[in-house]
Amino acid sequence: MTGLPKKLQGKMRKRREPTAPMQCLGGWKLKRLALYLAVTALLWSAASGSVLAQQAEVVLDKTENECRLFNMRTGVHPDNGTGVTNVDVSIIVADFLGVNDVDQQLDIDLFATFTWVDPRLESYQGCRFGKTEVWFPRVVLINSSSLRVLNQNAANQVMVGEGGQVFYQQRYTGNISSYHDLQRFPFDKQAFKIKIATQASDARNVVLTANVENTWISDTLNIEGWNVHGVEIVASTSQFRATGEDHSLITLIINADRNPDYYLYRIMLLLMFVVFMSWAIFWIPPSRFEFQIGLGATSMLTSIAFNLSVANNLPQLGYLTILDMALIWAIFLIFLSIVEALVAGLLVMKDRESSALKLDKVCRVVFPALLFGGWYLIVQTA
C-alpha cells in the first residue's frame, strides 16, 4: 500500500474499519444468548426444585396426618394403670462368637423383640413411632455388659400392627457377663444365662412372657472350642432386695459343652512328656544318685515354668478346676521322684544297693499308675 496514492489508501482503510464493530456486535450477541440460556436454566431448576419440595411436603403432611398422636400419655399403662400389661419377649441369637473364660464374658450378637397390646393405638395400624412417643415397657439387662446397639435410628421406633399390637425389635452385639461355673474346666458343660427384668417402677403393672416359638439360635456360629446344643427361654419372677417386691424376669439359656481337645493336646500332653522325663530316674543306677537328683530337679523346674507360661490363658478363680488339680498332681509326682532318688542314694551309701534297685523297679510301675489313676479320680470326682 505504500506505492498507492494517499487518497486511495484512505479509501481502503475506510472499507476495512467497519469489520471491527461487526466482530464486537457478534460477540455481544453470543454473550447475550449465553446469559439468556443461563437465566432460563436457573429459573427452571428453581421451579422444579420448588415442585419437588412441595411434593415432599405433601407426602410428609400425609404421613404425619395419618400417624399423628393426640393426648397420648406415655407415662400411663395401656390399661390406664389399673391392670397388668403382658409383654411378649422373644430372642434370636444371630451369632455366638466366643467365650472369654478369663473374664467370664460372652461375645454375642442377638435380636430382642418385645410385643404388647395398647388399645389406644388401634387406629394407627401400619404407623411407626419413636419410643418416647408411646408407652414403652421399662426393662433392664441384669448381666453386666458392653453391648452395642445397632441400627440406632430404626431401632428406636416401634411399629403398630392390627388391634393396637405394638412391636419393638433391637439388635445388640458385644460382650456380656456370663458368671459360669468352671470347676470341671476343661470338661465342663455350661448353661449360659442372659437375664432381662422389669424395673421397679413397672413391677406391678408389667409381666414378661416367654415366646418359645420365636426364640432360636442360628445354625451357623463363629464360635470355636464349643458345641452349642440350642437355646431356651424361661419366664419367672425375682424379688427386689430393697423393697421385697416381686418383678418379672426373662432368662435366655444357651446350652453348650466345651471341646477339651485343645487343652488335652497343648497342655496335658506336653506336661506328660515332662513327667515321663522324670521317670528316667528309675532306670539310672542308684549309685549315680547325684545324676538322678539333677534330672529330677530339671524336670521340676521345667514343669513349674510350663505351668506359669499357661497360667495367663487360664481363668483366674478362687477355686481349683480339674485342669489345676491335674497340673498340681503331675508336679507332685515329679517331686516324689526326686524323693525316691534321695532314698535310693541313702540305701547305696548304707551298702544296700540291692534294695535300691528293687525300689527303682517298683517305682517304674507305681508312678505311671499313680499319674493316670490320680487323673482319672480327679475327672470323676470333681
Secondary structure, DSSP 8 states (H G I E B T S, - for coil): -TTS-HHHHHHHHHHHTTHHHHHHHHHHHHHHHHHHHHHHHHHHHHHHHHHHHHHHHHHHHHHHHHT---S--TTS-TTTTSS-EEEEEEEEEEEEEEEETTTTEEEEEEEEEEEEE-GGGGGGTT-EEEGGGS----EEE-S-B--EEESHHHHTEEEE-GGGEEEEEEEEEEEEE-----TTTTS-EEEEEEEEEE-GGGTTTEEEEE-STT-EE-S-----SEEEEEEEEEEEEEE-TTT--EEEEEEEEEEEEE-THHHIIIIIHHHHHHHHHHGGGGGS-GGGHHHHHHHHHHHHHHHHHHHHHHHTTS---SS--HHHHHHHHHHHHHHHHHHHHHHHHHHHHTT-HHHHHHHHHHHHHHHHHHHHHHHHHHHHH-
